[in-house]
């Protein structure tokens, strides 16, 4: 039976992917449990809140959140149903559709930011304690290790 060796780069990437998976899972669970929103909703609201006039074209939002067009359409439908955002037509180009954050959406995002930050810091700190190689990488990135 042949053994497969993994390069240092591949092994490091596997650790990063594992870290990402663990952290994303914790963030998603904390946001859902405490604020009733998913991680994608939180991130979309954050991008909308930071955008000029609180609005982004659907494609811009898709790019920022890392979703395809149909997934961002469903995401915006959920935000709309919760009164966190609404769709608006571009005044210059009627084919363009914007997503606009509401005051309710701003408030929910602001409330959830503390949970996100606390959960992220705790998850990264724990990951660094479990794996000294990750601790060094997290420190280099400026994250708590």
C-alpha positions in Angstrom: 0.0 0.0 0.0 1.4 3.4 -1.0 1.5 6.2 1.5 0.7 9.7 0.5 2.7 12.5 1.9 1.2 16.0 2.1 3.3 19.0 1.4 3.9 21.5 4.2 1.8 24.0 2.2 -1.1 21.5 1.8 -1.0 20.6 5.5 -1.0 24.3 6.4 -3.9 25.0 4.1 -5.8 22.0 5.6 -5.4 23.6 9.1 -6.6 27.0 7.8 -9.7 25.3 6.2 -10.4 23.5 9.4 -10.0 26.7 11.4 -12.4 28.5 9.0 -15.0 25.7 9.2 -14.9 25.7 13.0 -15.0 29.5 13.4 -17.8 29.9 10.8 -19.9 27.2 12.5 -19.5 28.9 15.9 -20.3 32.4 14.5 -23.4 31.1 12.7 -24.7 29.3 15.8 -24.2 32.3 18.0 -25.8 34.8 15.6 -28.8 32.5 15.1 -29.2 31.7 18.8 -28.9 35.3 20.1 -30.2 37.4 17.2 -32.2 35.2 14.9 -30.0 35.9 11.9 -27.6 33.7 9.9 -24.0 34.5 9.1 -24.8 35.5 5.5 -27.5 37.8 6.7 -25.2 39.4 9.2 -22.5 40.0 6.6 -24.9 41.3 4.1 -26.3 43.8 6.6 -22.8 44.9 7.5 -21.9 45.6 3.9 -25.2 47.4 3.4 -24.7 49.5 6.5 -21.2 50.5 5.4 -22.2 51.3 1.8 -23.0 54.9 0.7 -26.7 55.6 1.3 -27.0 52.1 2.8 -27.5 50.4 -0.6 -25.7 48.1 -3.0 -26.5 46.7 -6.4 -27.5 43.0 -6.1 -24.4 41.9 -7.9 -22.1 44.0 -5.7 -23.8 42.4 -2.6 -23.4 39.0 -4.1 -19.7 39.6 -4.7 -19.1 41.0 -1.2 -20.9 38.1 0.6 -19.5 35.5 -1.7 -22.8 34.2 -3.1 -24.0 33.5 -6.6 -26.9 35.5 -8.1 -29.7 33.1 -7.1 -28.4 32.7 -3.6 -28.1 36.4 -3.0 -31.7 36.8 -4.3 -32.9 34.3 -1.7 -30.8 36.1 1.0 -32.3 39.5 0.1 -35.8 37.9 0.2 -35.1 36.7 3.8 -33.8 40.2 4.7 -36.9 41.8 3.1 -39.3 39.4 5.0 -37.6 40.3 8.3 -37.9 44.1 7.4 -34.0 44.4 7.5 -33.7 45.5 3.8 -35.8 46.1 0.7 -35.2 46.1 -3.0 -35.2 49.3 -5.0 -34.9 50.0 -8.7 -31.9 52.0 -10.0 -33.2 55.4 -11.1 -30.7 55.6 -13.9 -31.0 52.0 -15.1 -34.4 50.3 -14.5 -32.7 46.9 -15.0 -30.5 47.6 -12.0 -31.8 46.4 -8.6 -30.5 47.7 -5.3 -30.8 46.3 -1.9 -31.3 49.0 0.7 -30.9 48.5 4.5 -33.7 49.6 6.8 -33.3 51.1 10.2 -34.5 47.8 11.6 -31.7 46.1 9.7 -29.1 48.6 11.0 -30.3 48.0 14.5 -30.2 44.2 14.2 -26.7 44.4 12.7 -25.5 46.8 15.5 -26.9 44.4 18.2 -25.3 41.4 16.6 -21.8 43.0 16.1 -20.8 42.4 19.7 -21.8 38.8 19.6 -19.9 38.3 16.3 -16.7 39.9 17.7 -16.9 38.1 21.0 -17.5 34.7 19.4 -14.8 35.3 16.8 -12.2 36.2 19.4 -13.1 33.3 21.6 -13.0 30.8 18.7 -9.6 32.1 17.4 -8.1 32.1 20.9 -9.3 28.5 21.5 -7.9 27.4 18.1 -4.6 29.0 18.9 -4.5 27.2 22.2 -5.2 23.8 20.5 -2.6 24.2 17.8 0.6 26.2 18.3 1.2 26.5 14.6 -2.2 28.2 14.3 -1.3 30.4 17.2 1.7 31.7 15.4 -0.2 32.3 12.2 -3.0 34.1 14.1 -0.6 36.3 15.9 1.1 37.2 12.6 -2.4 38.2 11.3 -3.1 40.3 14.4 -5.8 38.0 15.7 -6.0 36.8 19.3 -4.2 33.6 19.8 
